[in-house]
Amino acid sequence: MGTTERSRRATNLTLDEELLADAKRLGVNLSRAAEDGLQAAVRQARIDEWMNENAAAIESSNGWVEKRGLPLARHRQF
């Protein structure tokens, strides 16, 4: 999230009762935990979206390398 504070908005969530009880018993900050989980899910969804949008280009590039090898392979030190 960075160093700047973002505004927050209250929302309703439906959660598993046992999980919610355990979280409360253990002192888990529900808002923070939900936000962290949502942030991770959004990050992964953005990655998946990018991969889907660029699948043809990635496949084409990989095919080129398979046929011809890495463009600058002769300069590799390893």
PDB file of N, CA, C and O in Angstrom:
ATOM      1  N   MET A   1       0.795  -1.196   0.000  1.00  0.00           N
ATOM      2  CA  MET A   1       0.000   0.000   0.000  1.00  0.00           C
ATOM      3  C   MET A   1       0.838   1.260   0.000  1.00  0.00           C
ATOM      4  O   MET A   1       0.328   2.330  -0.331  1.00  0.00           O
ATOM      5  N   GLY A   2       2.071   1.172   0.350  1.00  0.00           N
ATOM      6  CA  GLY A   2       2.895   2.373   0.321  1.00  0.00           C
ATOM      7  C   GLY A   2       2.883   3.095   1.649  1.00  0.00           C
ATOM      8  O   GLY A   2       2.376   2.586   2.648  1.00  0.00           O
ATOM      9  N   THR A   3       3.452   4.293   1.646  1.00  0.00           N
ATOM     10  CA  THR A   3       3.592   5.044   2.884  1.00  0.00           C
ATOM     11  C   THR A   3       2.449   6.017   3.120  1.00  0.00           C
ATOM     12  O   THR A   3       2.299   6.519   4.234  1.00  0.00           O
ATOM     13  N   THR A   4       1.637   6.299   2.103  1.00  0.00           N
ATOM     14  CA  THR A   4       0.528   7.228   2.288  1.00  0.00           C
ATOM     15  C   THR A   4      -0.709   6.473   2.761  1.00  0.00           C
ATOM     16  O   THR A   4      -0.970   5.347   2.339  1.00  0.00           O
ATOM     17  N   GLU A   5      -1.441   7.100   3.618  1.00  0.00           N
ATOM     18  CA  GLU A   5      -2.665   6.501   4.153  1.00  0.00           C
ATOM     19  C   GLU A   5      -3.798   6.691   3.159  1.00  0.00           C
ATOM     20  O   GLU A   5      -4.027   7.801   2.677  1.00  0.00           O
ATOM     21  N   ARG A   6      -4.500   5.625   2.855  1.00  0.00           N
ATOM     22  CA  ARG A   6      -5.646   5.673   1.959  1.00  0.00           C
ATOM     23  C   ARG A   6      -6.920   5.732   2.773  1.00  0.00           C
ATOM     24  O   ARG A   6      -6.958   5.295   3.923  1.00  0.00           O
ATOM     25  N   SER A   7      -7.951   6.271   2.175  1.00  0.00           N
ATOM     26  CA  SER A   7      -9.226   6.329   2.882  1.00  0.00           C
ATOM     27  C   SER A   7      -9.817   4.925   2.969  1.00  0.00           C
ATOM     28  O   SER A   7      -9.553   4.079   2.114  1.00  0.00           O
ATOM     29  N   ARG A   8     -10.595   4.689   3.974  1.00  0.00           N
ATOM     30  CA  ARG A   8     -11.218   3.390   4.212  1.00  0.00           C
ATOM     31  C   ARG A   8     -12.730   3.549   4.100  1.00  0.00           C
ATOM     32  O   ARG A   8     -13.279   4.625   4.339  1.00  0.00           O
ATOM     33  N   ARG A   9     -13.391   2.450   3.730  1.00  0.00           N
ATOM     34  CA  ARG A   9     -14.843   2.448   3.671  1.00  0.00           C
ATOM     35  C   ARG A   9     -15.352   1.184   4.338  1.00  0.00           C
ATOM     36  O   ARG A   9     -14.839   0.093   4.088  1.00  0.00           O
ATOM     37  N   ALA A  10     -16.347   1.328   5.174  1.00  0.00           N
ATOM     38  CA  ALA A  10     -16.952   0.176   5.846  1.00  0.00           C
ATOM     39  C   ALA A  10     -17.707  -0.663   4.822  1.00  0.00           C
ATOM     40  O   ALA A  10     -18.305  -0.147   3.878  1.00  0.00           O
ATOM     41  N   THR A  11     -17.656  -1.983   5.042  1.00  0.00           N
ATOM     42  CA  THR A  11     -18.373  -2.900   4.159  1.00  0.00           C
ATOM     43  C   THR A  11     -18.816  -4.110   4.953  1.00  0.00           C
ATOM     44  O   THR A  11     -18.321  -4.351   6.054  1.00  0.00           O
ATOM     45  N   ASN A  12     -19.730  -4.857   4.411  1.00  0.00           N
ATOM     46  CA  ASN A  12     -20.202  -6.071   5.065  1.00  0.00           C
ATOM     47  C   ASN A  12     -19.576  -7.282   4.395  1.00  0.00           C
ATOM     48  O   ASN A  12     -19.467  -7.337   3.170  1.00  0.00           O
ATOM     49  N   LEU A  13     -19.166  -8.249   5.202  1.00  0.00           N
ATOM     50  CA  LEU A  13     -18.596  -9.490   4.699  1.00  0.00           C
ATOM     51  C   LEU A  13     -19.327 -10.664   5.315  1.00  0.00           C
ATOM     52  O   LEU A  13     -19.806 -10.581   6.446  1.00  0.00           O
ATOM     53  N   THR A  14     -19.411 -11.741   4.587  1.00  0.00           N
ATOM     54  CA  THR A  14     -19.944 -12.985   5.118  1.00  0.00           C
ATOM     55  C   THR A  14     -18.762 -13.921   5.302  1.00  0.00           C
ATOM     56  O   THR A  14     -18.054 -14.240   4.347  1.00  0.00           O
ATOM     57  N   LEU A  15     -18.554 -14.361   6.547  1.00  0.00           N
ATOM     58  CA  LEU A  15     -17.390 -15.183   6.874  1.00  0.00           C
ATOM     59  C   LEU A  15     -17.817 -16.459   7.579  1.00  0.00           C
ATOM     60  O   LEU A  15     -18.876 -16.513   8.205  1.00  0.00           O
ATOM     61  N   ASP A  16     -16.993 -17.472   7.472  1.00  0.00           N
ATOM     62  CA  ASP A  16     -17.203 -18.727   8.174  1.00  0.00           C
ATOM     63  C   ASP A  16     -17.234 -18.455   9.676  1.00  0.00           C
ATOM     64  O   ASP A  16     -16.330 -17.806  10.203  1.00  0.00           O
ATOM     65  N   GLU A  17     -18.260 -18.943  10.370  1.00  0.00           N
ATOM     66  CA  GLU A  17     -18.439 -18.651  11.801  1.00  0.00           C
ATOM     67  C   GLU A  17     -17.271 -19.134  12.648  1.00  0.00           C
ATOM     68  O   GLU A  17     -16.814 -18.414  13.536  1.00  0.00           O
ATOM     69  N   GLU A  18     -16.787 -20.336  12.389  1.00  0.00           N
ATOM     70  CA  GLU A  18     -15.698 -20.889  13.190  1.00  0.00           C
ATOM     71  C   GLU A  18     -14.410 -20.093  12.964  1.00  0.00           C
ATOM     72  O   GLU A  18     -13.676 -19.810  13.910  1.00  0.00           O
ATOM     73  N   LEU A  19     -14.145 -19.739  11.724  1.00  0.00           N
ATOM     74  CA  LEU A  19     -12.977 -18.941  11.412  1.00  0.00           C
ATOM     75  C   LEU A  19     -13.056 -17.576  12.087  1.00  0.00           C
ATOM     76  O   LEU A  19     -12.067 -17.096  12.641  1.00  0.00           O
ATOM     77  N   LEU A  20     -14.218 -16.959  12.041  1.00  0.00           N
ATOM     78  CA  LEU A  20     -14.415 -15.660  12.677  1.00  0.00           C
ATOM     79  C   LEU A  20     -14.217 -15.752  14.190  1.00  0.00           C
ATOM     80  O   LEU A  20     -13.591 -14.877  14.788  1.00  0.00           O
ATOM     81  N   ALA A  21     -14.744 -16.799  14.804  1.00  0.00           N
ATOM     82  CA  ALA A  21     -14.587 -16.985  16.248  1.00  0.00           C
ATOM     83  C   ALA A  21     -13.111 -17.162  16.615  1.00  0.00           C
ATOM     84  O   ALA A  21     -12.635 -16.578  17.588  1.00  0.00           O
ATOM     85  N   ASP A  22     -12.395 -17.965  15.837  1.00  0.00           N
ATOM     86  CA  ASP A  22     -10.964 -18.165  16.091  1.00  0.00           C
ATOM     87  C   ASP A  22     -10.196 -16.862  15.942  1.00  0.00           C
ATOM     88  O   ASP A  22      -9.330 -16.552  16.760  1.00  0.00           O
ATOM     89  N   ALA A  23     -10.503 -16.113  14.922  1.00  0.00           N
ATOM     90  CA  ALA A  23      -9.816 -14.843  14.690  1.00  0.00           C
ATOM     91  C   ALA A  23     -10.049 -13.882  15.849  1.00  0.00           C
ATOM     92  O   ALA A  23      -9.111 -13.242  16.325  1.00  0.00           O
ATOM     93  N   LYS A  24     -11.284 -13.779  16.302  1.00  0.00           N
ATOM     94  CA  LYS A  24     -11.587 -12.884  17.426  1.00  0.00           C
ATOM     95  C   LYS A  24     -10.876 -13.350  18.690  1.00  0.00           C
ATOM     96  O   LYS A  24     -10.322 -12.536  19.429  1.00  0.00           O
ATOM     97  N   ARG A  25     -10.889 -14.662  18.942  1.00  0.00           N
ATOM     98  CA  ARG A  25     -10.243 -15.211  20.134  1.00  0.00           C
ATOM     99  C   ARG A  25      -8.748 -14.927  20.121  1.00  0.00           C
ATOM    100  O   ARG A  25      -8.146 -14.679  21.166  1.00  0.00           O
ATOM    101  N   LEU A  26      -8.159 -14.964  18.943  1.00  0.00           N
ATOM    102  CA  LEU A  26      -6.716 -14.766  18.814  1.00  0.00           C
ATOM    103  C   LEU A  26      -6.326 -13.303  18.653  1.00  0.00           C
ATOM    104  O   LEU A  26      -5.140 -12.984  18.562  1.00  0.00           O
ATOM    105  N   GLY A  27      -7.305 -12.418  18.618  1.00  0.00           N
ATOM    106  CA  GLY A  27      -7.028 -10.995  18.516  1.00  0.00           C
ATOM    107  C   GLY A  27      -6.603 -10.538  17.124  1.00  0.00           C
ATOM    108  O   GLY A  27      -5.911  -9.530  16.978  1.00  0.00           O
ATOM    109  N   VAL A  28      -7.017 -11.276  16.113  1.00  0.00           N
ATOM    110  CA  VAL A  28      -6.693 -10.895  14.734  1.00  0.00           C
ATOM    111  C   VAL A  28      -7.500  -9.661  14.354  1.00  0.00           C
ATOM    112  O   VAL A  28      -8.710  -9.614  14.573  1.00  0.00           O
ATOM    113  N   ASN A  29      -6.840  -8.675  13.793  1.00  0.00           N
ATOM    114  CA  ASN A  29      -7.518  -7.478  13.304  1.00  0.00           C
ATOM    115  C   ASN A  29      -8.228  -7.868  12.008  1.00  0.00           C
ATOM    116  O   ASN A  29      -7.584  -8.063  10.977  1.00  0.00           O
ATOM    117  N   LEU A  30      -9.547  -7.979  12.063  1.00  0.00           N
ATOM    118  CA  LEU A  30     -10.314  -8.469  10.925  1.00  0.00           C
ATOM    119  C   LEU A  30     -10.193  -7.560   9.704  1.00  0.00           C
ATOM    120  O   LEU A  30     -10.054  -8.039   8.579  1.00  0.00           O
ATOM    121  N   SER A  31     -10.244  -6.278   9.926  1.00  0.00           N
ATOM    122  CA  SER A  31     -10.138  -5.348   8.799  1.00  0.00           C
ATOM    123  C   SER A  31      -8.794  -5.478   8.110  1.00  0.00           C
ATOM    124  O   SER A  31      -8.729  -5.538   6.882  1.00  0.00           O
ATOM    125  N   ARG A  32      -7.724  -5.523   8.883  1.00  0.00           N
ATOM    126  CA  ARG A  32      -6.381  -5.640   8.319  1.00  0.00           C
ATOM    127  C   ARG A  32      -6.213  -6.977   7.608  1.00  0.00           C
ATOM    128  O   ARG A  32      -5.665  -7.030   6.507  1.00  0.00           O
ATOM    129  N   ALA A  33      -6.683  -8.060   8.232  1.00  0.00           N
ATOM    130  CA  ALA A  33      -6.547  -9.387   7.624  1.00  0.00           C
ATOM    131  C   ALA A  33      -7.342  -9.473   6.319  1.00  0.00           C
ATOM    132  O   ALA A  33      -6.863 -10.035   5.334  1.00  0.00           O
ATOM    133  N   ALA A  34      -8.551  -8.919   6.314  1.00  0.00           N
ATOM    134  CA  ALA A  34      -9.362  -8.932   5.094  1.00  0.00           C
ATOM    135  C   ALA A  34      -8.703  -8.094   4.007  1.00  0.00           C
ATOM    136  O   ALA A  34      -8.666  -8.500   2.846  1.00  0.00           O
ATOM    137  N   GLU A  35      -8.189  -6.942   4.372  1.00  0.00           N
ATOM    138  CA  GLU A  35      -7.537  -6.071   3.401  1.00  0.00           C
ATOM    139  C   GLU A  35      -6.270  -6.725   2.841  1.00  0.00           C
ATOM    140  O   GLU A  35      -6.021  -6.666   1.637  1.00  0.00           O
ATOM    141  N   ASP A  36      -5.478  -7.342   3.702  1.00  0.00           N
ATOM    142  CA  ASP A  36      -4.265  -8.026   3.245  1.00  0.00           C
ATOM    143  C   ASP A  36      -4.616  -9.168   2.284  1.00  0.00           C
ATOM    144  O   ASP A  36      -3.981  -9.327   1.242  1.00  0.00           O
ATOM    145  N   GLY A  37      -5.627  -9.952   2.641  1.00  0.00           N
ATOM    146  CA  GLY A  37      -6.052 -11.055   1.781  1.00  0.00           C
ATOM    147  C   GLY A  37      -6.604 -10.570   0.456  1.00  0.00           C
ATOM    148  O   GLY A  37      -6.316 -11.150  -0.591  1.00  0.00           O
ATOM    149  N   LEU A  38      -7.394  -9.509   0.495  1.00  0.00           N
ATOM    150  CA  LEU A  38      -7.953  -8.943  -0.726  1.00  0.00           C
ATOM    151  C   LEU A  38      -6.855  -8.360  -1.608  1.00  0.00           C
ATOM    152  O   LEU A  38      -6.894  -8.490  -2.832  1.00  0.00           O
ATOM    153  N   GLN A  39      -5.883  -7.720  -0.982  1.00  0.00           N
ATOM    154  CA  GLN A  39      -4.759  -7.156  -1.731  1.00  0.00           C
ATOM    155  C   GLN A  39      -3.992  -8.266  -2.454  1.00  0.00           C
ATOM    156  O   GLN A  39      -3.610  -8.099  -3.613  1.00  0.00           O
ATOM    157  N   ALA A  40      -3.768  -9.376  -1.791  1.00  0.00           N
ATOM    158  CA  ALA A  40      -3.074 -10.508  -2.416  1.00  0.00           C
ATOM    159  C   ALA A  40      -3.905 -11.093  -3.561  1.00  0.00           C
ATOM    160  O   ALA A  40      -3.360 -11.445  -4.607  1.00  0.00           O
ATOM    161  N   ALA A  41      -5.213 -11.197  -3.365  1.00  0.00           N
ATOM    162  CA  ALA A  41      -6.087 -11.734  -4.406  1.00  0.00           C
ATOM    163  C   ALA A  41      -6.121 -10.814  -5.622  1.00  0.00           C
ATOM    164  O   ALA A  41      -6.116 -11.292  -6.756  1.00  0.00           O
ATOM    165  N   VAL A  42      -6.157  -9.509  -5.400  1.00  0.00           N
ATOM    166  CA  VAL A  42      -6.153  -8.550  -6.508  1.00  0.00           C
ATOM    167  C   VAL A  42      -4.819  -8.601  -7.243  1.00  0.00           C
ATOM    168  O   VAL A  42      -4.789  -8.561  -8.473  1.00  0.00           O
ATOM    169  N   ARG A  43      -3.727  -8.689  -6.511  1.00  0.00           N
ATOM    170  CA  ARG A  43      -2.402  -8.785  -7.130  1.00  0.00           C
ATOM    171  C   ARG A  43      -2.336 -10.009  -8.048  1.00  0.00           C
ATOM    172  O   ARG A  43      -1.859  -9.917  -9.179  1.00  0.00           O
ATOM    173  N   GLN A  44      -2.820 -11.158  -7.555  1.00  0.00           N
ATOM    174  CA  GLN A  44      -2.798 -12.377  -8.358  1.00  0.00           C
ATOM    175  C   GLN A  44      -3.736 -12.266  -9.555  1.00  0.00           C
ATOM    176  O   GLN A  44      -3.407 -12.735 -10.645  1.00  0.00           O
ATOM    177  N   ALA A  45      -4.899 -11.650  -9.364  1.00  0.00           N
ATOM    178  CA  ALA A  45      -5.842 -11.474 -10.472  1.00  0.00           C
ATOM    179  C   ALA A  45      -5.246 -10.583 -11.562  1.00  0.00           C
ATOM    180  O   ALA A  45      -5.467 -10.826 -12.748  1.00  0.00           O
ATOM    181  N   ARG A  46      -4.496  -9.562 -11.171  1.00  0.00           N
ATOM    182  CA  ARG A  46      -3.827  -8.700 -12.159  1.00  0.00           C
ATOM    183  C   ARG A  46      -2.760  -9.476 -12.931  1.00  0.00           C
ATOM    184  O   ARG A  46      -2.621  -9.308 -14.143  1.00  0.00           O
ATOM    185  N   ILE A  47      -2.017 -10.318 -12.236  1.00  0.00           N
ATOM    186  CA  ILE A  47      -1.016 -11.155 -12.894  1.00  0.00           C
ATOM    187  C   ILE A  47      -1.701 -12.087 -13.886  1.00  0.00           C
ATOM    188  O   ILE A  47      -1.267 -12.200 -15.032  1.00  0.00           O
ATOM    189  N   ASP A  48      -2.768 -12.754 -13.453  1.00  0.00           N
ATOM    190  CA  ASP A  48      -3.497 -13.675 -14.323  1.00  0.00           C
ATOM    191  C   ASP A  48      -4.064 -12.946 -15.538  1.00  0.00           C
ATOM    192  O   ASP A  48      -4.003 -13.458 -16.656  1.00  0.00           O
ATOM    193  N   GLU A  49      -4.613 -11.754 -15.322  1.00  0.00           N
ATOM    194  CA  GLU A  49      -5.168 -10.955 -16.410  1.00  0.00           C
ATOM    195  C   GLU A  49      -4.078 -10.612 -17.432  1.00  0.00           C
ATOM    196  O   GLU A  49      -4.283 -10.740 -18.638  1.00  0.00           O
ATOM    197  N   TRP A  50      -2.918 -10.173 -16.932  1.00  0.00           N
ATOM    198  CA  TRP A  50      -1.814  -9.818 -17.824  1.00  0.00           C
ATOM    199  C   TRP A  50      -1.344 -11.034 -18.609  1.00  0.00           C
ATOM    200  O   TRP A  50      -1.102 -10.945 -19.813  1.00  0.00           O
ATOM    201  N   MET A  51      -1.216 -12.169 -17.931  1.00  0.00           N
ATOM    202  CA  MET A  51      -0.775 -13.390 -18.597  1.00  0.00           C
ATOM    203  C   MET A  51      -1.759 -13.788 -19.701  1.00  0.00           C
ATOM    204  O   MET A  51      -1.344 -14.179 -20.792  1.00  0.00           O
ATOM    205  N   ASN A  52      -3.059 -13.689 -19.417  1.00  0.00           N
ATOM    206  CA  ASN A  52      -4.068 -14.021 -20.423  1.00  0.00           C
ATOM    207  C   ASN A  52      -4.020 -13.052 -21.595  1.00  0.00           C
ATOM    208  O   ASN A  52      -4.105 -13.472 -22.749  1.00  0.00           O
ATOM    209  N   GLU A  53      -3.886 -11.768 -21.314  1.00  0.00           N
ATOM    210  CA  GLU A  53      -3.855 -10.757 -22.369  1.00  0.00           C
ATOM    211  C   GLU A  53      -2.610 -10.888 -23.248  1.00  0.00           C
ATOM    212  O   GLU A  53      -2.637 -10.512 -24.420  1.00  0.00           O
ATOM    213  N   ASN A  54      -1.533 -11.413 -22.694  1.00  0.00           N
ATOM    214  CA  ASN A  54      -0.267 -11.485 -23.409  1.00  0.00           C
ATOM    215  C   ASN A  54       0.145 -12.908 -23.778  1.00  0.00           C
ATOM    216  O   ASN A  54       1.285 -13.139 -24.180  1.00  0.00           O
ATOM    217  N   ALA A  55      -0.764 -13.849 -23.647  1.00  0.00           N
ATOM    218  CA  ALA A  55      -0.446 -15.260 -23.887  1.00  0.00           C
ATOM    219  C   ALA A  55       0.066 -15.490 -25.310  1.00  0.00           C
ATOM    220  O   ALA A  55       1.032 -16.228 -25.504  1.00  0.00           O
ATOM    221  N   ALA A  56      -0.566 -14.869 -26.301  1.00  0.00           N
ATOM    222  CA  ALA A  56      -0.147 -15.076 -27.691  1.00  0.00           C
ATOM    223  C   ALA A  56       1.272 -14.546 -27.919  1.00  0.00           C
ATOM    224  O   ALA A  56       2.078 -15.201 -28.579  1.00  0.00           O
ATOM    225  N   ALA A  57       1.573 -13.384 -27.384  1.00  0.00           N
ATOM    226  CA  ALA A  57       2.908 -12.806 -27.552  1.00  0.00           C
ATOM    227  C   ALA A  57       3.958 -13.654 -26.831  1.00  0.00           C
ATOM    228  O   ALA A  57       5.051 -13.863 -27.357  1.00  0.00           O
ATOM    229  N   ILE A  58       3.639 -14.132 -25.655  1.00  0.00           N
ATOM    230  CA  ILE A  58       4.572 -14.968 -24.902  1.00  0.00           C
ATOM    231  C   ILE A  58       4.826 -16.272 -25.659  1.00  0.00           C
ATOM    232  O   ILE A  58       5.968 -16.717 -25.773  1.00  0.00           O
ATOM    233  N   GLU A  59       3.766 -16.873 -26.171  1.00  0.00           N
ATOM    234  CA  GLU A  59       3.897 -18.114 -26.931  1.00  0.00           C
ATOM    235  C   GLU A  59       4.735 -17.894 -28.186  1.00  0.00           C
ATOM    236  O   GLU A  59       5.585 -18.718 -28.522  1.00  0.00           O
ATOM    237  N   SER A  60       4.496 -16.790 -28.873  1.00  0.00           N
ATOM    238  CA  SER A  60       5.261 -16.461 -30.072  1.00  0.00           C
ATOM    239  C   SER A  60       6.734 -16.270 -29.743  1.00  0.00           C
ATOM    240  O   SER A  60       7.601 -16.786 -30.448  1.00  0.00           O
ATOM    241  N   SER A  61       7.019 -15.540 -28.687  1.00  0.00           N
ATOM    242  CA  SER A  61       8.398 -15.296 -28.274  1.00  0.00           C
ATOM    243  C   SER A  61       9.094 -16.595 -27.886  1.00  0.00           C
ATOM    244  O   SER A  61      10.241 -16.830 -28.268  1.00  0.00           O
ATOM    245  N   ASN A  62       8.405 -17.426 -27.136  1.00  0.00           N
ATOM    246  CA  ASN A  62       8.985 -18.710 -26.730  1.00  0.00           C
ATOM    247  C   ASN A  62       9.254 -19.590 -27.948  1.00  0.00           C
ATOM    248  O   ASN A  62      10.272 -20.280 -28.008  1.00  0.00           O
ATOM    249  N   GLY A  63       8.338 -19.565 -28.921  1.00  0.00           N
ATOM    250  CA  GLY A  63       8.532 -20.331 -30.146  1.00  0.00           C
ATOM    251  C   GLY A  63       9.744 -19.857 -30.921  1.00  0.00           C
ATOM    252  O   GLY A  63      10.500 -20.668 -31.457  1.00  0.00           O
ATOM    253  N   TRP A  64       9.932 -18.552 -30.984  1.00  0.00           N
ATOM    254  CA  TRP A  64      11.080 -17.973 -31.679  1.00  0.00           C
ATOM    255  C   TRP A  64      12.384 -18.451 -31.037  1.00  0.00           C
ATOM    256  O   TRP A  64      13.319 -18.859 -31.726  1.00  0.00           O
ATOM    257  N   VAL A  65      12.426 -18.392 -29.712  1.00  0.00           N
ATOM    258  CA  VAL A  65      13.637 -18.810 -28.984  1.00  0.00           C
ATOM    259  C   VAL A  65      13.879 -20.310 -29.161  1.00  0.00           C
ATOM    260  O   VAL A  65      15.024 -20.738 -29.308  1.00  0.00           O
ATOM    261  N   GLU A  66      12.815 -21.105 -29.147  1.00  0.00           N
ATOM    262  CA  GLU A  66      12.984 -22.548 -29.343  1.00  0.00           C
ATOM    263  C   GLU A  66      13.583 -22.847 -30.716  1.00  0.00           C
ATOM    264  O   GLU A  66      14.422 -23.738 -30.847  1.00  0.00           O
ATOM    265  N   LYS A  67      13.156 -22.106 -31.737  1.00  0.00           N
ATOM    266  CA  LYS A  67      13.663 -22.325 -33.097  1.00  0.00           C
ATOM    267  C   LYS A  67      15.073 -21.785 -33.284  1.00  0.00           C
ATOM    268  O   LYS A  67      15.908 -22.443 -33.906  1.00  0.00           O
ATOM    269  N   ARG A  68      15.350 -20.604 -32.757  1.00  0.00           N
ATOM    270  CA  ARG A  68      16.579 -19.893 -33.077  1.00  0.00           C
ATOM    271  C   ARG A  68      17.560 -19.769 -31.909  1.00  0.00           C
ATOM    272  O   ARG A  68      18.723 -19.420 -32.114  1.00  0.00           O
ATOM    273  N   GLY A  69      17.112 -20.046 -30.718  1.00  0.00           N
ATOM    274  CA  GLY A  69      17.947 -19.867 -29.538  1.00  0.00           C
ATOM    275  C   GLY A  69      17.881 -18.433 -29.030  1.00  0.00           C
ATOM    276  O   GLY A  69      17.231 -17.579 -29.633  1.00  0.00           O
ATOM    277  N   LEU A  70      18.553 -18.181 -27.925  1.00  0.00           N
ATOM    278  CA  LEU A  70      18.559 -16.833 -27.355  1.00  0.00           C
ATOM    279  C   LEU A  70      19.348 -15.895 -28.263  1.00  0.00           C
ATOM    280  O   LEU A  70      20.420 -16.258 -28.748  1.00  0.00           O
ATOM    281  N   PRO A  71      18.828 -14.695 -28.497  1.00  0.00           N
ATOM    282  CA  PRO A  71      19.464 -13.770 -29.438  1.00  0.00           C
ATOM    283  C   PRO A  71      20.932 -13.450 -29.126  1.00  0.00           C
ATOM    284  O   PRO A  71      21.736 -13.326 -30.050  1.00  0.00           O
ATOM    285  N   LEU A  72      21.281 -13.321 -27.899  1.00  0.00           N
ATOM    286  CA  LEU A  72      22.655 -12.934 -27.534  1.00  0.00           C
ATOM    287  C   LEU A  72      23.377 -14.061 -26.775  1.00  0.00           C
ATOM    288  O   LEU A  72      24.253 -13.798 -25.951  1.00  0.00           O
ATOM    289  N   ALA A  73      23.007 -15.293 -27.056  1.00  0.00           N
ATOM    290  CA  ALA A  73      23.551 -16.423 -26.310  1.00  0.00           C
ATOM    291  C   ALA A  73      25.083 -16.509 -26.408  1.00  0.00           C
ATOM    292  O   ALA A  73      25.743 -16.943 -25.464  1.00  0.00           O
ATOM    293  N   ARG A  74      25.634 -16.101 -27.535  1.00  0.00           N
ATOM    294  CA  ARG A  74      27.093 -16.210 -27.683  1.00  0.00           C
ATOM    295  C   ARG A  74      27.843 -15.280 -26.727  1.00  0.00           C
ATOM    296  O   ARG A  74      29.045 -15.455 -26.528  1.00  0.00           O
ATOM    297  N   HIS A  75      27.176 -14.317 -26.145  1.00  0.00           N
ATOM    298  CA  HIS A  75      27.817 -13.378 -25.220  1.00  0.00           C
ATOM    299  C   HIS A  75      27.669 -13.802 -23.755  1.00  0.00           C
ATOM    300  O   HIS A  75      28.206 -13.152 -22.858  1.00  0.00           O
ATOM    301  N   ARG A  76      26.946 -14.881 -23.524  1.00  0.00           N
ATOM    302  CA  ARG A  76      26.722 -15.317 -22.140  1.00  0.00           C
ATOM    303  C   ARG A  76      28.021 -15.793 -21.513  1.00  0.00           C
ATOM    304  O   ARG A  76      28.827 -16.460 -22.161  1.00  0.00           O
ATOM    305  N   GLN A  77      28.217 -15.444 -20.251  1.00  0.00           N
ATOM    306  CA  GLN A  77      29.414 -15.839 -19.510  1.00  0.00           C
ATOM    307  C   GLN A  77      29.199 -17.128 -18.692  1.00  0.00           C
ATOM    308  O   GLN A  77      30.123 -17.616 -18.041  1.00  0.00           O
ATOM    309  N   PHE A  78      27.986 -17.663 -18.735  1.00  0.00           N
ATOM    310  CA  PHE A  78      27.683 -18.858 -17.937  1.00  0.00           C
ATOM    311  C   PHE A  78      27.058 -19.932 -18.774  1.00  0.00           C
ATOM    312  O   PHE A  78      26.739 -21.005 -18.263  1.00  0.00           O
TER     313      PHE A  78
END
